[in-house]
Amino acid sequence: MPHRVSDGTDDFARKLFAGECKFVAGAASIEALPPSKLPEIAFVGRSNVGKSSLINALVNRRKLARVSRTPGRTRQINLFRLRDSLMIADLPGYGFAKISKAEMEAWNRLISAYLATRKSLRRVLLLLDARRGVVEADRQVMPLLDQAAIAYQALLTKADAVTKSELENVLHAAVLEIQSHPAALADVLATSVETGAGIAELRVRLAELAVHG
């Protein structure tokens, strides 16, 4: 069901995401992250789930967030500032089969520290591939989000890659799965950077965080 918003919030969302968005910093450690007082949202998901592509689509830029063809390549937190209203954090991907145990442990430490200490963080967006739905790697990450007590929104990416009936089934299964996670929002939003599905809706939801902090 579409998220109901006021016309004012809808207009603000269009203007916000049409505005200037700048790369702020890339940090491989929490200590290297610059402090921020702006509301912050973080994108997290499996390697090559489409995080960078979704960020680029949201802010109407083709190459703001680097899109890698090599799974697991992004090993740092990349920060972007949207006008002077919102910070966007692109977190390293997880679940890449070729990653070493030491690298996985380093990922866990980085993300756990980020979730626990980033006071400006208002929402985490958990990206799920519509072709696969919730997989074991996602199930291992959701408890970290629950423990941090940061509200997170599950999103399906690449919704154009499945049929309408397949998408409905994946959405239903994902909603049932997240119901057992206390920090997860109740609904799951389907998106596609190819067709634009769900992009305007997501902009409005994030704009509300920029307005209300």
Residue, then its C-alpha position, 0 to 999 in steps of 0.5 A: m500500500p502506498h505511503r500516505v503523505s501530505d502534499g507538502t512532504d511530497d513537494f519537499a521530497r522532489k526538491l530535496f532529491a533534485g538538489e545537490c548531493k556531494f561525496v563527503a568521505g570514505a572511511a574504513s574505520i569508525e574513527a575516520l568517519p566525520p561527525s554529522k548533525l544531519p539525520e543519516i540513513a544507511f544502505v546495507g545489503r549483500s554484495n551486488v544487491g544494487k545499493s550504489s545503483l539505488i543511491n544514484a537513482l534516488v539522487n538523479r545521478r549516474k555516477l555519484a555512488r560507484v557501481s562495482r562489477t566485482p562483488g565485495r569490492t567496496r570495503q569502506i563506508n561512503l558518506f554523501r550529503l544531500r543538500d544540507s538536509l540529509m546524510i546518506a551512508d553506503l555501507p560495505g556489502y556482505g555475503f560475498a562467497k570469496i571473502s575471507k573469515a578475517e574480512m568477514e569479521a572486520w565487516n562485522r566489527l565495522i558495521s556493529a561499531y557504526l550502528a552502535t556509535r553513529k548518533s545521527l543515524r535515523r534509519v537503515l535500509l536493508l536491501l534484498d534482491a527480488r530474485r532471491g528474497v531473504v537469504e541466509a546472509d540477510r538473516q545473519v545481519m538482521p539481528l545486528l540491526d535489532q540489537a542496535a535498536i535502529a529502525y530499518q526498512a526492508l527493500l526489494t531491489k531489481a523488481d523488474a527482473v521478476t514477474k508480477s506474481e513472483l514479486e508478490n510471492v517474494l514480497h509476501a515471504a519477506v513481510l512474514e520473515i521480518q515480522s519476527h524482528p523488532a526493529a524492522l518496519a512492518d512493510v517491504l517496499a519493491t524498487s527498480v532503478e530500471t523502471g523507477a518503481g518505488i523510487a518516488e515512494l522511497r524519496v518521500r519516506l526519506a524526506e520525512l526523516a530529513v524533516h522530522g530528524 
